[in-house]
């Protein structure tokens, strides 16, 4: 019996950690500065540069409305 090493091609479509992301040019909806984003901007939806994105981010919550403590 021989072992086939067909899994080493890494052609599964997923991105590896070292793979560069495809960046798309966009204009920030807040400040109007040209920026690049790691997704294709959708018409009608706002796109923010790195600085403005931080301002528009919702604050993270530690719990997900689960009522708190452990049982």
VMD Tcl script that builds the backbone (N, CA, C; Angstrom):
set m [mol new atoms 213]
animate dup $m
set s [atomselect $m all]
$s set {name element resname resid chain x y z} {
  {N N UNK 1 A 0.845 -1.169 0.000}
  {CA C UNK 1 A 0.000 0.000 0.000}
  {C C UNK 1 A 0.896 1.240 0.000}
  {N N UNK 2 A 0.620 2.206 -0.866}
  {CA C UNK 2 A 1.418 3.427 -0.895}
  {C C UNK 2 A 0.555 4.596 -0.429}
  {N N UNK 3 A 1.210 5.521 0.188}
  {CA C UNK 3 A 0.493 6.691 0.687}
  {C C UNK 3 A 0.549 7.818 -0.335}
  {N N UNK 4 A -0.600 8.387 -0.627}
  {CA C UNK 4 A -0.678 9.483 -1.583}
  {C C UNK 4 A -0.659 10.793 -0.806}
  {N N UNK 5 A 0.280 11.645 -1.104}
  {CA C UNK 5 A 0.421 12.914 -0.393}
  {C C UNK 5 A -0.291 14.026 -1.154}
  {N N UNK 6 A -1.536 13.801 -1.553}
  {CA C UNK 6 A -2.247 14.783 -2.370}
  {C C UNK 6 A -2.677 16.000 -1.566}
  {N N UNK 7 A -2.655 15.923 -0.247}
  {CA C UNK 7 A -3.078 17.049 0.575}
  {C C UNK 7 A -2.034 18.144 0.697}
  {N N UNK 8 A -0.849 17.957 0.135}
  {CA C UNK 8 A 0.205 18.939 0.316}
  {C C UNK 8 A 0.108 20.097 -0.669}
  {N N UNK 9 A -0.810 20.037 -1.615}
  {CA C UNK 9 A -0.935 21.099 -2.606}
  {C C UNK 9 A -1.531 22.373 -2.067}
  {N N UNK 10 A -2.249 22.291 -0.955}
  {CA C UNK 10 A -2.865 23.461 -0.335}
  {C C UNK 10 A -3.789 24.209 -1.280}
  {N N UNK 11 A -4.537 23.502 -2.099}
  {CA C UNK 11 A -5.451 24.110 -3.059}
  {C C UNK 11 A -6.894 24.069 -2.565}
  {N N UNK 12 A -7.087 24.141 -1.266}
  {CA C UNK 12 A -8.429 24.005 -0.715}
  {C C UNK 12 A -9.234 25.294 -0.781}
  {N N UNK 13 A -8.614 26.389 -1.245}
  {CA C UNK 13 A -9.338 27.642 -1.363}
  {C C UNK 13 A -9.220 28.520 -0.135}
  {N N UNK 14 A -8.748 27.967 0.985}
  {CA C UNK 14 A -8.600 28.773 2.189}
  {C C UNK 14 A -7.321 29.577 2.140}
  {N N UNK 15 A -7.264 30.625 2.920}
  {CA C UNK 15 A -6.059 31.448 2.963}
  {C C UNK 15 A -5.137 30.940 4.062}
  {N N UNK 16 A -3.872 30.857 3.746}
  {CA C UNK 16 A -2.897 30.516 4.764}
  {C C UNK 16 A -2.558 31.772 5.558}
  {N N UNK 17 A -1.897 31.616 6.681}
  {CA C UNK 17 A -1.567 32.763 7.516}
  {C C UNK 17 A -0.606 33.714 6.816}
  {N N UNK 18 A 0.256 33.187 5.964}
  {CA C UNK 18 A 1.227 34.042 5.309}
  {C C UNK 18 A 0.763 34.594 3.981}
  {N N UNK 19 A -0.411 34.193 3.519}
  {CA C UNK 19 A -0.888 34.620 2.205}
  {C C UNK 19 A -1.324 36.079 2.236}
  {N N UNK 20 A -0.909 36.867 1.247}
  {CA C UNK 20 A -1.330 38.270 1.219}
  {C C UNK 20 A -2.796 38.390 0.863}
  {N N UNK 21 A -3.480 39.329 1.482}
  {CA C UNK 21 A -4.896 39.556 1.196}
  {C C UNK 21 A -5.032 40.436 -0.031}
  {N N UNK 22 A -6.101 40.219 -0.753}
  {CA C UNK 22 A -6.394 41.077 -1.893}
  {C C UNK 22 A -7.040 42.348 -1.348}
  {N N UNK 23 A -6.418 43.491 -1.617}
  {CA C UNK 23 A -6.917 44.755 -1.101}
  {C C UNK 23 A -7.623 45.523 -2.214}
  {N N UNK 24 A -8.648 46.276 -1.828}
  {CA C UNK 24 A -9.439 47.053 -2.782}
  {C C UNK 24 A -9.404 48.518 -2.381}
  {N N UNK 25 A -9.225 49.391 -3.366}
  {CA C UNK 25 A -9.206 50.828 -3.106}
  {C C UNK 25 A -10.611 51.311 -2.793}
  {N N UNK 26 A -10.691 52.244 -1.846}
  {CA C UNK 26 A -11.976 52.813 -1.446}
  {C C UNK 26 A -11.741 54.223 -0.933}
  {N N UNK 27 A -12.814 54.967 -0.778}
  {CA C UNK 27 A -12.754 56.301 -0.200}
  {C C UNK 27 A -13.559 56.275 1.091}
  {N N UNK 28 A -12.948 56.728 2.174}
  {CA C UNK 28 A -13.598 56.708 3.478}
  {C C UNK 28 A -14.868 57.548 3.448}
  {N N UNK 29 A -15.947 56.993 3.952}
  {CA C UNK 29 A -17.239 57.681 3.986}
  {C C UNK 29 A -17.253 58.822 4.987}
  {N N UNK 30 A -16.325 58.816 5.940}
  {CA C UNK 30 A -16.275 59.875 6.950}
  {C C UNK 30 A -15.366 61.025 6.536}
  {N N UNK 31 A -14.088 60.724 6.372}
  {CA C UNK 31 A -13.113 61.802 6.151}
  {C C UNK 31 A -12.776 62.017 4.686}
  {N N UNK 32 A -13.192 61.111 3.803}
  {CA C UNK 32 A -12.936 61.274 2.375}
  {C C UNK 32 A -11.536 60.866 1.937}
  {N N UNK 33 A -10.757 60.310 2.860}
  {CA C UNK 33 A -9.394 59.883 2.555}
  {C C UNK 33 A -9.422 58.585 1.758}
  {N N UNK 34 A -8.516 58.467 0.774}
  {CA C UNK 34 A -8.419 57.221 0.012}
  {C C UNK 34 A -7.752 56.174 0.889}
  {N N UNK 35 A -8.296 54.951 0.873}
  {CA C UNK 35 A -7.754 53.878 1.702}
  {C C UNK 35 A -7.905 52.556 0.962}
  {N N UNK 36 A -7.367 51.512 1.546}
  {CA C UNK 36 A -7.517 50.163 0.994}
  {C C UNK 36 A -8.164 49.293 2.045}
  {N N UNK 37 A -9.088 48.451 1.600}
  {CA C UNK 37 A -9.810 47.566 2.512}
  {C C UNK 37 A -9.690 46.123 2.017}
  {N N UNK 38 A -9.751 45.144 2.936}
  {CA C UNK 38 A -9.570 43.736 2.557}
  {C C UNK 38 A -10.845 43.072 2.034}
  {N N UNK 39 A -11.785 43.867 1.532}
  {CA C UNK 39 A -13.022 43.332 0.963}
  {C C UNK 39 A -13.442 44.233 -0.175}
  {N N UNK 40 A -14.295 43.724 -1.039}
  {CA C UNK 40 A -14.786 44.523 -2.150}
  {C C UNK 40 A -15.932 45.402 -1.639}
  {N N UNK 41 A -15.770 46.723 -1.681}
  {CA C UNK 41 A -16.821 47.604 -1.162}
  {C C UNK 41 A -18.140 47.423 -1.901}
  {N N UNK 42 A -19.221 47.435 -1.146}
  {CA C UNK 42 A -20.564 47.301 -1.701}
  {C C UNK 42 A -21.158 48.692 -1.880}
  {N N UNK 43 A -21.704 48.936 -3.059}
  {CA C UNK 43 A -22.298 50.247 -3.329}
  {C C UNK 43 A -23.451 50.504 -2.370}
  {N N UNK 44 A -23.479 51.700 -1.795}
  {CA C UNK 44 A -24.535 52.059 -0.871}
  {C C UNK 44 A -24.195 51.809 0.585}
  {N N UNK 45 A -23.113 51.064 0.856}
  {CA C UNK 45 A -22.705 50.811 2.233}
  {C C UNK 45 A -21.468 51.643 2.538}
  {N N UNK 46 A -21.394 52.212 3.742}
  {CA C UNK 46 A -20.238 53.044 4.079}
  {C C UNK 46 A -18.965 52.219 4.238}
  {N N UNK 47 A -17.852 52.825 3.858}
  {CA C UNK 47 A -16.534 52.220 4.030}
  {C C UNK 47 A -15.702 53.224 4.810}
  {N N UNK 48 A -14.996 52.751 5.816}
  {CA C UNK 48 A -14.212 53.640 6.656}
  {C C UNK 48 A -12.732 53.286 6.598}
  {N N UNK 49 A -11.892 54.324 6.686}
  {CA C UNK 49 A -10.453 54.090 6.788}
  {C C UNK 49 A -10.177 53.533 8.185}
  {N N UNK 50 A -8.946 53.170 8.431}
  {CA C UNK 50 A -8.591 52.543 9.712}
  {C C UNK 50 A -8.936 53.438 10.900}
  {N N UNK 51 A -8.637 54.733 10.792}
  {CA C UNK 51 A -8.889 55.648 11.901}
  {C C UNK 51 A -10.379 55.823 12.160}
  {N N UNK 52 A -11.147 56.061 11.097}
  {CA C UNK 52 A -12.586 56.276 11.252}
  {C C UNK 52 A -13.306 54.996 11.660}
  {N N UNK 53 A -12.800 53.844 11.230}
  {CA C UNK 53 A -13.409 52.575 11.608}
  {C C UNK 53 A -13.387 52.399 13.125}
  {N N UNK 54 A -12.272 52.788 13.744}
  {CA C UNK 54 A -12.162 52.676 15.203}
  {C C UNK 54 A -13.215 53.538 15.888}
  {N N UNK 55 A -13.530 54.699 15.316}
  {CA C UNK 55 A -14.534 55.592 15.910}
  {C C UNK 55 A -15.940 55.018 15.787}
  {N N UNK 56 A -16.204 54.266 14.709}
  {CA C UNK 56 A -17.548 53.750 14.465}
  {C C UNK 56 A -17.796 52.374 15.060}
  {N N UNK 57 A -16.738 51.740 15.552}
  {CA C UNK 57 A -16.875 50.401 16.125}
  {C C UNK 57 A -17.744 50.414 17.362}
  {N N UNK 58 A -18.570 49.403 17.498}
  {CA C UNK 58 A -19.373 49.272 18.704}
  {C C UNK 58 A -18.478 48.728 19.810}
  {N N UNK 59 A -18.657 49.226 21.028}
  {CA C UNK 59 A -17.836 48.694 22.123}
  {C C UNK 59 A -18.132 47.219 22.356}
  {N N UNK 60 A -17.088 46.448 22.614}
  {CA C UNK 60 A -17.270 45.013 22.847}
  {C C UNK 60 A -17.767 44.788 24.256}
  {N N UNK 61 A -18.607 43.804 24.389}
  {CA C UNK 61 A -19.111 43.427 25.705}
  {C C UNK 61 A -18.548 42.067 26.073}
  {N N UNK 62 A -18.282 41.892 27.349}
  {CA C UNK 62 A -17.710 40.625 27.799}
  {C C UNK 62 A -18.725 39.492 27.748}
  {N N UNK 63 A -19.981 39.780 28.078}
  {CA C UNK 63 A -20.989 38.732 28.038}
  {C C UNK 63 A -21.923 38.967 26.872}
  {N N UNK 64 A -22.517 37.941 26.407}
  {CA C UNK 64 A -23.418 38.032 25.262}
  {C C UNK 64 A -24.881 37.997 25.721}
  {N N UNK 65 A -25.195 38.750 26.762}
  {CA C UNK 65 A -26.559 38.823 27.245}
  {C C UNK 65 A -27.012 37.540 27.918}
  {N N UNK 66 A -26.088 36.725 28.366}
  {CA C UNK 66 A -26.415 35.436 28.939}
  {C C UNK 66 A -26.741 35.468 30.414}
  {N N UNK 67 A -26.875 36.626 31.009}
  {CA C UNK 67 A -27.281 36.687 32.403}
  {C C UNK 67 A -26.146 36.590 33.392}
  {N N UNK 68 A -24.936 36.396 32.926}
  {CA C UNK 68 A -23.814 36.521 33.848}
  {C C UNK 68 A -23.127 35.239 34.241}
  {N N UNK 69 A -23.148 34.938 35.556}
  {CA C UNK 69 A -22.261 33.952 36.166}
  {C C UNK 69 A -22.410 32.506 35.733}
  {N N UNK 70 A -21.488 31.730 36.269}
  {CA C UNK 70 A -21.493 30.286 35.979}
  {C C UNK 70 A -22.396 29.562 36.961}
  {N N UNK 71 A -22.766 28.356 36.626}
  {CA C UNK 71 A -23.662 27.576 37.490}
  {C C UNK 71 A -22.884 26.703 38.422}
}
mol reanalyze $m
mol bondsrecalc $m
mol representation Tube
mol addrep $m
